[in-house]
Amino acid sequence: MPTFFSVKALIRSFFRSVFWSVNTGLAVYTLVVYYLLYRLPVEHWSASMLMLSLPVTWVFHLLFIGGWAVNRSAKIVLSLLIMLAGFWLWPRTLALHWGKQKTTEGAKPLSVFSYNVMGFNVSDRDKRDTAKIRAMTDWVIGLDADVKCFQEFQSHENRPPLNMVERFRQAGYRYQILMNPGHYDYPGTALFSRYPILDSGREAFGREMNGLVWADLNVGRKRIRVICIHLQSMGIRVGRVIRQDEMAGVRHETKGILGALKSGFIDRREQLAIVEKYISESPYPVIVTGDFNETPYSVVYTLMRQRLSNAFEEAGHGFGFTLNRSPRYIRIDNQFFAPGIEVLDFQTLRSIPYSDHYPIMGSYAVPQD
């Protein structure tokens, strides 16, 4: 007849066995994701879906480490090794840079600001908060930056406070390129510069607001190209799932999110090919900035890193999360830069609450020799 203590020991052994089996399976899964990110053997949307899950797997590994530590089990080594094996991905997650980096003597400073302004909150005319709109527009006008790039930018010629094109011109940004010239009230990408624009262009991605604008700037004696992009939306609306009262609604919203993720992965990869063309064809060093709608653990981000350096990884601070709504803890707005340009500092301005994105700012130096 088994005693109470022997039954308790059997139950404990059973759960430890299950715990270890799940830990082992998660370890294999994580190694597969590492391989996909390192080699990019496939660029299929399903691979992107696996890559997207990496931060969640890390959280579970930390929980396993804690669980095995409490039980003083040698099995803790597995998740520790898995976490250490992903050390090359840590800079994409957490940046620890203090103060501005040193620059080449005689280099010309260049600050590049980027912000998805969500149409300055004027799309819903019945519910717009005029005080918030004015505070937001005044802030983006008054911010000190040499180049200002926007996604979902709008300007209204017949409403002076919202005639952003004219307000930027009066603020000293005499050079500009917009996605929708002549139709300022239609959201799109836009670039405003204090430095002269020598050449510029635009290309829509076939969607309402998505596309790019680019400008070749004269920065002292050197020329650089700045590309402002807005890739297809991720389609993640976690709040809609949470607000559902019944399981049928949860299933419907979850299916919609997964479908949007799939189509988004496909669209953004195709759109990146267009961006890559403008990078490759540029006769000058480039800075690419904007709303990528991709996390650092994705095909698009990895392909960009193969071409250019990431400003957050080189000069950022903390986690740099840029989304001001659920799921919040992701970084999808970025700046990438080419050799021939030095990054001094990179910031995510998380104290600015006006949009569903936080603005980003990169400080660079452009050597003149």
RODO-2510 file (C-alpha; in nm, 4 decimals, decimal comma):
residues 369
     n   res          X          Y          Z
     1     m     0,0000     0,0000     0,0000
     2     p     0,1697     0,3256    -0,1105
     3     t     0,2136     0,5821     0,1587
     4     f     0,1153     0,9474     0,1298
     5     f     0,4788     1,0453     0,0955
     6     s     0,5477     0,7953    -0,1834
     7     v     0,2438     0,9222    -0,3786
     8     k     0,3641     1,2767    -0,3298
     9     a     0,7081     1,1764    -0,4566
    10     l     0,5532     1,0101    -0,7628
    11     i     0,3492     1,3209    -0,8432
    12     r     0,6559     1,5395    -0,8023
    13     s     0,8570     1,3078    -1,0275
    14     f     0,5813     1,3149    -1,2901
    15     f     0,5666     1,6932    -1,3029
    16     r     0,9454     1,7195    -1,3134
    17     s     0,9434     1,4813    -1,6099
    18     v     0,6808     1,6918    -1,7889
    19     f     0,8699     2,0092    -1,6987
    20     w     1,1902     1,8652    -1,8439
    21     s     1,0185     1,7404    -2,1609
    22     v     0,8689     2,0838    -2,2277
    23     n     1,2058     2,2458    -2,1519
    24     t     1,3792     2,0146    -2,3999
    25     g     1,1206     2,0793    -2,6700
    26     l     1,1493     2,4534    -2,6181
    27     a     1,5283     2,4291    -2,6447
    28     v     1,5031     2,2539    -2,9830
    29     y     1,2478     2,5106    -3,1022
    30     t     1,4730     2,7989    -2,9945
    31     l     1,7730     2,6519    -3,1764
    32     v     1,5645     2,6289    -3,4941
    33     v     1,4759     2,9992    -3,4598
    34     y     1,8440     3,0849    -3,4029
    35     y     1,9342     2,8975    -3,7212
    36     l     1,6659     3,0747    -3,9227
    37     l     1,7843     3,4158    -3,8034
    38     y     2,1524     3,3368    -3,8567
    39     r     2,1407     3,1784    -4,2006
    40     l     1,8057     3,2931    -4,3440
    41     p     1,7799     2,9646    -4,5379
    42     v     1,4183     3,0472    -4,6204
    43     e     1,2304     3,3760    -4,6390
    44     h     0,8844     3,2206    -4,6231
    45     w     0,6223     3,3896    -4,4063
    46     s     0,6110     3,0829    -4,1786
    47     a     0,9794     3,1343    -4,0925
    48     s     0,9007     3,4949    -4,0037
    49     m     0,6240     3,3731    -3,7735
    50     l     0,8727     3,1509    -3,5882
    51     m     1,1273     3,4326    -3,5613
    52     l     0,8652     3,6655    -3,4174
    53     s     0,8207     3,4294    -3,1219
    54     l     1,1839     3,4482    -3,0049
    55     p     1,1349     3,6966    -2,7165
    56     v     0,8546     3,4771    -2,5812
    57     t     1,0796     3,1698    -2,5873
    58     w     1,3457     3,3645    -2,3972
    59     v     1,0916     3,4518    -2,1285
    60     f     1,0014     3,0840    -2,0913
    61     h     1,3688     2,9880    -2,0697
    62     l     1,4126     3,2390    -1,7871
    63     l     1,1154     3,0787    -1,6108
    64     f     1,2732     2,7358    -1,6544
    65     i     1,6009     2,8682    -1,5166
    66     g     1,4157     3,0002    -1,2136
    67     g     1,2250     2,6743    -1,1665
    68     w     1,5331     2,4532    -1,1849
    69     a     1,7222     2,6933    -0,9578
    70     v     1,4528     2,6623    -0,6901
    71     n     1,4792     2,2835    -0,7165
    72     r     1,8611     2,2970    -0,7248
    73     s     1,8622     2,0803    -1,0345
    74     a     2,1491     2,0435    -1,2798
    75     k     1,8888     2,0616    -1,5568
    76     i     1,9176     2,4396    -1,5254
    77     v     2,2183     2,4104    -1,7578
    78     l     2,0033     2,3491    -2,0680
    79     s     1,8194     2,6821    -2,0655
    80     l     2,1340     2,8634    -1,9517
    81     l     2,3207     2,7291    -2,2549
    82     i     2,0314     2,8179    -2,4861
    83     m     2,0293     3,1759    -2,3578
    84     l     2,4073     3,2005    -2,3958
    85     a     2,3864     3,0558    -2,7474
    86     g     2,1716     3,3535    -2,8452
    87     f     2,4275     3,6107    -2,7256
    88     w     2,4692     3,7427    -3,0801
    89     l     2,1031     3,8482    -3,0760
    90     w     2,1206     4,0356    -2,7455
    91     p     2,2306     4,3670    -2,9061
    92     r     1,9079     4,3643    -3,1091
    93     t     1,7171     4,3506    -2,7806
    94     l     1,9027     4,5669    -2,5294
    95     a     2,1462     4,8522    -2,5977
    96     l     2,3817     4,9744    -2,3264
    97     h     2,5540     5,2864    -2,4535
    98     w     2,6140     5,5812    -2,2242
    99     g     2,6757     5,9285    -2,3632
   100     k     2,7548     6,0252    -2,7195
   101     q     3,0319     5,8460    -2,9025
   102     k     3,3399     6,0283    -3,0258
   103     t     3,3441     6,1526    -3,3823
   104     t     3,5978     6,2262    -3,6517
   105     e     3,7491     6,5722    -3,6251
   106     g     3,5960     6,8150    -3,8729
   107     a     3,2889     6,5983    -3,9366
   108     k     2,9578     6,7705    -4,0030
   109     p     2,6774     6,6958    -3,7526
   110     l     2,3487     6,5554    -3,8795
   111     s     2,0401     6,4775    -3,6724
   112     v     1,7639     6,2634    -3,8235
   113     f     1,4203     6,2502    -3,6609
   114     s     1,1494     5,9995    -3,7545
   115     y     0,7909     5,9756    -3,6312
   116     n     0,4733     5,7955    -3,7334
   117     v     0,2356     6,0800    -3,6461
   118     m    -0,0895     5,8886    -3,7120
   119     g    -0,2211     6,1709    -3,9306
   120     f    -0,1727     6,4135    -3,6395
   121     n    -0,4907     6,2609    -3,4922
   122     v    -0,7164     6,4520    -3,7334
   123     s    -0,8646     6,1586    -3,9261
   124     d    -1,1648     6,1214    -3,6941
   125     r    -1,3208     6,4658    -3,7251
   126     d    -1,5972     6,3964    -3,4736
   127     k    -1,3673     6,2897    -3,1920
   128     r    -1,0506     6,4857    -3,2541
   129     d    -0,8873     6,6484    -2,9536
   130     t    -0,7875     6,9944    -3,0813
   131     a    -0,5682     7,0662    -2,7778
   132     k    -0,3770     6,7415    -2,8322
   133     i    -0,3449     6,8102    -3,2050
   134     r    -0,2049     7,1578    -3,1416
   135     a     0,0359     7,0282    -2,8775
   136     m     0,1567     6,7575    -3,1152
   137     t     0,2022     6,9825    -3,4180
   138     d     0,3755     7,2516    -3,2112
   139     w     0,6111     6,9906    -3,0690
   140     v     0,7167     6,8409    -3,4041
   141     i     0,7687     7,1899    -3,5473
   142     g     0,9751     7,3076    -3,2505
   143     l     1,1942     6,9985    -3,2144
   144     d     1,5549     7,0667    -3,3121
   145     a     1,6606     6,8257    -3,5887
   146     d     1,8279     6,8748    -3,9263
   147     v     1,6076     6,6233    -4,1072
   148     k     1,2536     6,5319    -4,0053
   149     c     1,0899     6,2230    -4,1518
   150     f     0,7268     6,1300    -4,1062
   151     q     0,4929     5,8420    -4,1716
   152     e     0,1153     5,8990    -4,2010
   153     f     0,1903     6,2690    -4,2518
   154     q    -0,0938     6,5081    -4,3344
   155     s    -0,1165     6,8803    -4,4070
   156     h    -0,4320     7,0911    -4,4517
   157     e    -0,3827     7,4065    -4,6604
   158     n    -0,7172     7,5597    -4,5681
   159     r    -0,6573     7,5299    -4,1923
   160     p    -0,3516     7,7368    -4,0908
   161     p    -0,2710     7,5509    -3,7660
   162     l    -0,2677     7,2248    -3,9630
   163     n    -0,0929     7,3560    -4,2740
   164     m     0,2163     7,1626    -4,1740
   165     v     0,4013     7,2109    -4,5017
   166     e     0,3871     7,5889    -4,4634
   167     r     0,4641     7,5738    -4,0918
   168     f     0,7772     7,3674    -4,1574
   169     r     0,8831     7,6114    -4,4274
   170     q     0,8462     7,9024    -4,1872
   171     a     1,0443     7,7084    -3,9247
   172     g     1,3459     7,6880    -4,1558
   173     y     1,2834     7,3591    -4,3367
   174     r     1,2930     7,4986    -4,6892
   175     y     1,3600     7,1642    -4,8573
   176     q     1,1021     6,8875    -4,8698
   177     i     0,9767     6,5781    -5,0481
   178     l     0,6272     6,4364    -4,9897
   179     m     0,4588     6,1151    -5,0984
   180     n     0,1425     6,2964    -5,2049
   181     p     0,2329     6,6435    -5,3342
   182     g    -0,0764     6,8454    -5,4100
   183     h    -0,2855     6,6150    -5,1900
   184     y    -0,1434     6,7022    -4,8515
   185     d    -0,4509     6,5859    -4,6614
   186     y    -0,3892     6,2291    -4,7802
   187     p    -0,1576     6,0451    -4,5349
   188     g     0,1851     5,9408    -4,6565
   189     t     0,5577     5,9623    -4,5953
   190     a     0,7306     6,3012    -4,5910
   191     l     1,0807     6,4413    -4,5426
   192     f     1,1784     6,7957    -4,4422
   193     s     1,5387     6,9161    -4,4397
   194     r     1,7470     7,2147    -4,3405
   195     y     2,0183     7,0908    -4,5735
   196     p     1,9721     7,1458    -4,9480
   197     i     1,8092     6,8616    -5,1421
   198     l     2,0011     6,7928    -5,4643
   199     d     1,7733     6,5181    -5,5929
   200     s     1,4699     6,3345    -5,4603
   201     g     1,1984     6,0861    -5,5441
   202     r     0,9051     5,8875    -5,4147
   203     e     0,7465     5,5475    -5,4655
   204     a     0,4182     5,4148    -5,3323
   205     f     0,3889     5,0505    -5,2342
   206     g     0,0367     5,0147    -5,3680
   207     r    -0,1256     5,0675    -5,0306
   208     e    -0,3029     5,3691    -4,8870
   209     m    -0,0205     5,5083    -4,6736
   210     n     0,2761     5,2819    -4,7411
   211     g     0,5719     5,3861    -4,9501
   212     l     0,8983     5,5760    -4,9415
   213     v     1,0458     5,9142    -5,0166
   214     w     1,4162     5,9765    -5,0593
   215     a     1,6401     6,2804    -5,0807
   216     d     2,0067     6,3338    -5,1648
   217     l     2,1332     6,5976    -4,9232
   218     n     2,4315     6,8276    -4,9375
   219     v     2,5839     6,8000    -4,5873
   220     g     2,8836     7,0295    -4,5948
   221     r     3,1133     6,9005    -4,8674
   222     k     2,9619     6,5523    -4,8612
   223     r     2,6417     6,4130    -5,0029
   224     i     2,4243     6,1491    -4,8416
   225     r     2,0891     5,9901    -4,9210
   226     v     1,8121     5,9741    -4,6599
   227     i     1,5291     5,7291    -4,7279
   228     c     1,2087     5,7558    -4,5252
   229     i     0,9949     5,4420    -4,5409
   230     h     0,6645     5,3077    -4,4139
   231     l     0,6180     4,9347    -4,4655
   232     q     0,2910     4,7431    -4,4449
   233     s     0,1241     4,7309    -4,1026
   234     m     0,1854     4,4320    -3,8743
   235     g    -0,1883     4,3918    -3,8164
   236     i    -0,1474     4,3153    -3,4458
   237     r    -0,4487     4,4416    -3,2514
   238     v    -0,4196     4,2625    -2,9178
   239     g    -0,6740     4,4958    -2,7591
   240     r    -0,9492     4,3645    -2,9858
   241     v    -0,8882     4,0097    -2,8640
   242     i    -0,8853     4,1147    -2,4980
   243     r    -1,2128     4,3045    -2,5359
   244     q    -1,4007     3,9984    -2,6643
   245     d    -1,6460     3,8540    -2,4110
   246     e    -1,7053     3,5209    -2,5837
   247     m    -1,4689     3,2553    -2,7159
   248     a    -1,6156     3,2824    -3,0670
   249     g    -1,5117     3,6476    -3,0773
   250     v    -1,1641     3,5613    -2,9494
   251     r    -1,1231     3,2966    -3,2198
   252     h    -1,2433     3,5362    -3,4885
   253     e    -1,0055     3,8164    -3,3848
   254     t    -0,7125     3,5755    -3,3397
   255     k    -0,7702     3,4322    -3,6876
   256     g    -0,7782     3,7862    -3,8243
   257     i    -0,4471     3,8721    -3,6544
   258     l    -0,2762     3,5588    -3,7881
   259     g    -0,4052     3,6309    -4,1381
   260     a    -0,2826     3,9905    -4,1188
   261     l     0,0570     3,8739    -3,9918
   262     k     0,0911     3,6315    -4,2826
   263     s    -0,0019     3,8859    -4,5509
   264     g     0,2094     4,1504    -4,3762
   265     f     0,5222     3,9325    -4,3784
   266     i     0,4751     3,8723    -4,7520
   267     d     0,4038     4,2376    -4,8344
   268     r     0,6930     4,3777    -4,6311
   269     r     0,9432     4,1415    -4,7917
   270     e     0,8288     4,2591    -5,1354
   271     q     0,8414     4,6223    -5,0232
   272     l     1,1906     4,5767    -4,8817
   273     a     1,3095     4,4700    -5,2272
   274     i     1,2090     4,8170    -5,3493
   275     v     1,3929     4,9826    -5,0598
   276     e     1,7020     4,7721    -5,1346
   277     k     1,6974     4,9005    -5,4916
   278     y     1,7235     5,2609    -5,3733
   279     i     2,0040     5,1654    -5,1353
   280     s     2,1998     4,9804    -5,4041
   281     e     2,1541     5,2506    -5,6669
   282     s     2,2520     5,5368    -5,4374
   283     p     2,5830     5,7000    -5,5325
   284     y     2,6138     5,8242    -5,1732
   285     p     2,6112     5,6730    -4,8232
   286     v     2,2544     5,6191    -4,7036
   287     i     2,0447     5,6490    -4,3902
   288     v     1,7185     5,4532    -4,3943
   289     t     1,4633     5,5520    -4,1325
   290     g     1,0969     5,4956    -4,0646
   291     d     0,8252     5,2588    -3,9535
   292     f     0,9383     4,9113    -4,0590
   293     n     0,6546     4,7281    -3,8842
   294     e     0,9018     4,4449    -3,8203
   295     t     1,0663     4,3361    -3,4962
   296     p     1,4443     4,2857    -3,4695
   297     y     1,3827     3,9106    -3,5079
   298     s     1,2567     3,9045    -3,8652
   299     v     1,3603     3,8465    -4,2237
   300     v     1,3297     4,2158    -4,3125
   301     y     1,5368     4,3359    -4,0163
   302     t     1,8047     4,0712    -4,0715
   303     l     1,8347     4,1575    -4,4416
   304     m     1,8716     4,5261    -4,3542
   305     r     2,1456     4,4410    -4,1017
   306     q     2,3337     4,2565    -4,3740
   307     r     2,3511     4,5794    -4,5737
   308     l     2,3661     4,8527    -4,3102
   309     s     2,4360     4,9115    -3,9412
   310     n     2,1483     4,9695    -3,7003
   311     a     2,1624     5,2951    -3,5037
   312     f     1,9884     5,1516    -3,1967
   313     e     2,2336     4,8625    -3,1741
   314     e     2,5338     5,0921    -3,2168
   315     a     2,4312     5,3888    -2,9996
   316     g     2,0929     5,3252    -2,8376
   317     h     1,9802     5,3002    -2,4776
   318     g     1,7719     5,0335    -2,3036
   319     f     1,5127     4,8307    -2,4920
   320     g     1,4015     5,1141    -2,7208
   321     f     1,0404     4,9978    -2,7568
   322     t     0,8627     5,2209    -3,0101
   323     l     0,4983     5,1085    -3,0059
   324     n     0,2616     5,3138    -2,7884
   325     r    -0,0230     5,0584    -2,7823
   326     s    -0,0638     4,6851    -2,7286
   327     p     0,1516     4,4787    -2,7481
   328     r     0,3802     4,7769    -2,6623
   329     y     0,7006     4,5889    -2,5857
   330     i     0,8357     4,5771    -2,9404
   331     r     1,0717     4,7918    -3,1461
   332     i     0,9455     4,8418    -3,5018
   333     d     1,0747     5,1934    -3,5855
   334     n     1,4388     5,1999    -3,6882
   335     q     1,7293     5,3828    -3,8440
   336     f     1,9985     5,2069    -4,0454
   337     f     2,3128     5,3755    -4,1773
   338     a     2,5932     5,2970    -4,4207
   339     p     2,9729     5,3079    -4,3846
   340     g     3,0929     5,6635    -4,4330
   341     i     2,8471     5,7897    -4,1715
   342     e     2,9192     5,7768    -3,7974
   343     v     2,6421     5,7376    -3,5392
   344     l     2,6880     5,9331    -3,2165
   345     d     2,3623     5,8715    -3,0327
   346     f     2,0206     5,7156    -3,0816
   347     q     1,7115     5,7771    -2,8715
   348     t     1,3542     5,6565    -2,8503
   349     l     1,1556     5,9517    -2,7157
   350     r     0,9164     5,7577    -2,4941
   351     s     0,7973     6,0667    -2,3065
   352     i     0,6124     6,1859    -2,6188
   353     p     0,2574     6,0428    -2,5966
   354     y     0,0748     6,1900    -2,8964
   355     s     0,0743     5,8979    -3,1424
   356     d     0,0525     5,5189    -3,1321
   357     h     0,4282     5,5223    -3,2021
   358     y     0,7106     5,6876    -3,0130
   359     p     0,9433     5,9094    -3,2188
   360     i     1,3078     5,8188    -3,2737
   361     m     1,6112     6,0430    -3,3179
   362     g     1,9575     5,9595    -3,4484
   363     s     2,2593     6,1876    -3,4142
   364     y     2,5266     6,1342    -3,6783
   365     a     2,8527     6,2784    -3,8011
   366     v     2,9374     6,3015    -4,1699
   367     p     3,3170     6,3086    -4,2254
   368     q     3,4152     6,5736    -4,4778
   369     d     3,7369     6,4229    -4,6163
***
